[in-house]
Amino acid sequence: MIYTALFFLLIGIELFYFKIADTYNIIDKPNSRSSHSAITLRGGGIIFPVAISTAFFLGYVSWEIALAVLLVAAVSFIDDIKPLSQLPRFASHVIAVGLVFYDVNLFAETIWLLPIVFVLLIGWVNAFNFMDGINGITVLYALSAIVSFAFLPIHQASLPLLITMGLSCVVFGIFNVRKKAKTFAGDVGSISMAVFLGYFMVKTILDSGQIGYILFFSVYGIDAVVTIINRLIKKENIFQPHRSHLYQYLANEMGYPHVIVAMVYAVLQLGVNALIIYVDKHGSLSLYFSGGVLLLLTLIYLGIRTFVLRQVHLKKSIV
């Protein structure tokens, strides 16, 4: 009953935000690097930090994680309305990561772990934000991760929090997983969700003692890392908007429907996650196995990317 009430509460808050966004012209105008062609309300992902706030008041999440998500959400929302410099955005990410470390008691762990986890978390937050480029991809991928975390026995106590965030994804998805989206997540949505998911990844690895669970983020991670490497080779500014991710080639150049491409990413990640959960339950989620899976996924990705790029170049040469 409480989750039903929460679902309709989140629907109401999202609709109320739409009126505010419409009144104050909080919109996303398409440009040459956009994957959409119509003016769309920006910042619908504000429902994610709203859900975290609700979870905090219901006692589902610690103040550290609630504050971390709300901090990056507030700075990102301001950035959505009026672009900020790198400093306040990066500072909010650093503070948020520090709060995550405090919550999972990482400061009490081996000191050498801190810089490694810090770099990985900061990288994840930015990668997740960069991957937010077509309808449905952010929310479907986030939902696949939340569902996967919920299946792990070590997270049984966190189920109310995961269900709350899952409901916020469903609410946002109603207005975003469409051929013509009603709203986009904006940085407020993608970055706040990235911090939340990053927290659960760190928590999962620490509680389970299995680094292999990092493969829960492998589909996004491989696409992001390979794309960054390619852009560095081309001497491009990796912090500038672009259309170089595989999903962007599929949606923009090959013409596949955005929602279908987004669903493929989410389903592929769910498949990988199911494999990881099964192996950990029935076998040994060793470092060698995890590395082998990562290598195999990377090779498959590179093969698909190479094929798609050849098709794109062929298509352009014909035109």
N, C-alpha and C positions, 0 to 999 in steps of 0.2 A: 504493500500500500504506500509506504513512504517513497519508494522509487517512482511509482506512478505519479504521485503528487510532485516529486522533484522534476520529473520529465516535463510536466505541464508548466511548472514554474519557470524552467529554463526556456521553454517555448515562448512564454509571455515576455520574459526579459529580452530574448532575442528580437522579438517583434517590436518591443519598445525601443531597443537600440536602433532598429531600422528607421524609425521615425526621427530619432535624433540625428542619425547619419544623413538622412534625406534633408532635414531642416538646415543642418550646418554644412551641407555639401561635402561630406566625407566620402569621396568617391575615388575610384581607380580609373584613370583615363588611359586608354590603350596608346602605345607608342610603337616604334619600329621593332622593339625587342620584346613586345608583349605577345602572349599566346592567345589573347582574346581581342575581339574587335568592337565590343560595346562598352559603354560607361557602366560601371558596376559599383554597388556600395562596398566600401572597404571597411575592414575591421570587424566583420561578423565573428571572427575568432575570439572576440572579447568574451564570448560565452565560456571559454576554457578557464580563464582566471576567475570568472564569476563562479564556475563550478568548484574551483579550488577553495574559494572563500566560503561557499556553502558547506563544503566538506569540513573545513576548519571549524565552523560554528556547530557542526553536528558531531565533532570530535573524531573525525575520520583521518585527519592529517595533522602533523606537528606544525607548530608555529614557524619553524625554520623553513620548511618546504613551502608553506603557504606564503611566507614573506618573500622567498626567493622567486616564486612564480609571479607574485603580484608586483615585485620590483621591476623585473624585466618587462612585464606586461605594461606597466605605467610608462616606462621610458619608450617602449616600442610604440605605444599608442600615440604618444606625442610625436614620435618620428613619422608615424603614418600620416599625421595631420600636417606637420611642418618638419621637413627633414632636418635631422640633427647631425652634428659632427660625429666622427668615430669615437671620440673620447667618452662622452656620457653613455653611449651604447655599450662600449667595451667595459667601462667601469661597472655598469649594472650586471653584465655577464660575470665579471670576476667576483663581485660580491655574492651573486646568486650561487656560483660554484662553491664559494667559501661556506655558505649556509648549508649546501648539500653535504659538504665534507663534515661539517659540525654535526649534522643530523645523523649521519651514518658512522660517526665516531672515527673518521679516517685520520684525524689529527693524532690519534693514539696509535695508529698503525706505523709500519716502517716508514721513515721519513722519505726514502727514495721513491716511494709510490706517489707521493703528492704531485710532483711536477708532471709525471707521466699521465696520471688521471686528469690533472688540470688541463693539459694540452688536448687530451682526447675529448673531454667534455666541451671545452670551448670550440673545438673543431666540429663536434657533433651538432652543437647549437647552430653554428653558422651553416653547416652542410644541410641541416633540416630546413633552415630558412631559404637557402638557395634552391632547394628542390621544390619549393612551393610555387609552381608555375602554371599548372593547368587545373581545371575543375576536378575536384574530388581527390586529387593525389595525396594531399596532406592529411585530410580527415580519414580516408580509407587506410592509409599506411599507419596512422596513429592508432586507429581502431584495431588493426591486425596486431600491433604490439601490445595494446592493452589486453586484448583477449588472450594472447599468448602468456603474458605475465600472470593473468588470472588463473591459468591452468596449473601453475606451479604450486605444489603443496606449501612451499616456504612463504607464499604470499596469501595464505588463507585469512590471516588477520587483516590484510589490506584489501580484502574483497569489497567492502563498502566504498572505499576510496576509488578503486578501479571501476566499479559499477557506476559511480557518480561521474567520473570522467568519461566513461563509455557513453553514458546518456548524453553528455554535452556534445560528444562527437556525432551521435545520432541526430540531435537537434540541429547542429550546424550542417550536417550532411543533407538534411531535408532541403536546405536552401542553397547548397553548394554542389551537390552531386547531381548536376543537371547539364543538359546540352547548353543552356544559357543560364548561368548561375545568377542567383539573386544577390549573392554577396561573396566576397573573398575573405580569407582569414586575416590578411594583413600581417604585418610583423607582430602585432599584438597577439595574434593567434598562433602563428607558426613558432615564434621564439618561446612563448610561454609553454606551449605543448612540448617543445624540444627540451626545455629544462625539466619538465615533469618526467618525460620518458627517460632522459639522461639520469635523473635521480633513481628511477626504478632499475635501470641497467646496473648502476653502481651497487645498489642494494642487492640485486640478484646475484651478482658475481661475488660479493663479500659474504652473503648469507649461505650461498651454495658452495663456494670455494671452486667454482668452475668458470674459468675464463671463456670457455666455449660459448657461453650464453651471449657473448658480444655479437655472435652471428645473427641474433634477433634483428640487428640493424644492418645486415650485410648487403641487402639489395640497394638501399639508399647509399650506404657507405662506399660500395664499389663504384657506383655511378658517379658519386661526388668526387672521389679521389681520382679516378681516371680522367674525369672532365677537367679537374684542376691541373693535373699533370699536362694534359694536352694544351690547355690554355697557357701554361707557363712556357711550354716549348715554343708556342707561337708568340711569346712575349706580350701576352695580353694582360690587362689589369684584372686579376681574378675577383676583385671586389665590385666590379662593374656588372650591371645586368647583362645577360647574354641569352643565347638560345642554343647552347652547345651540349646540353645533357641529352642522353639517348631518348628520354621520354619526350623532349622537345622536338627532336628530329622526327620521331614517330607521329606526334600530334600535328606539328606545323608543316613539316616538309612532305611527309608521307600521307598526311591527311586522315589518319585514323582518329575516330572520335575520342575526345579528351577523357571521357568517363571510362571508356573501354581500356585505354592505356593505363589510367589510374588503377583500375580494377586488376589488370594484369600484374602491376607492381605489387599490389597488396596481396593478391592470391599467391604469387611466387614467394613472397616473404612468409606468408602463413605456412606454405609447404616446407620451407627451410626450417621454420620454427617448430613445426610438428616433428620433423626429423630429429632435431636437437633434443626436444623433450623426450621422444621415444628412446633415443640412444642413451640419454642420461638415466632413464628409468630402467632400461633393460640391459645396458652395457656399460661402457666406460667412455665418458665424454672427455677423452684425453686431449692434450695439446696437439698431438700428432693428427688425430682425427679431425679436430677443429681446423687446423692449418690446411689439411688436405681438402676439406670441404670449401674453405675460403679460396684456395687455389683453383679448384674445379669451377666454382662460381665465377671467379674472375676470368678464367679462360672462356667460359661460355658467354659471359658478358662481352668480352673483347671480340669474339667471333660474331655475335649478333650486331654489335656496334659497327664492325668493319663491313658487314653485309649491308646494313642500313645506309651507311655513308656512301657506299658504292651505288646503291639504288638512288640515293638523293642526287649524287653527281651525274648519274646517267639521265635522271629525269630532267635536270637543269640543262644538260647538253642537248637533249632533244628539243626542249623548249627554245 
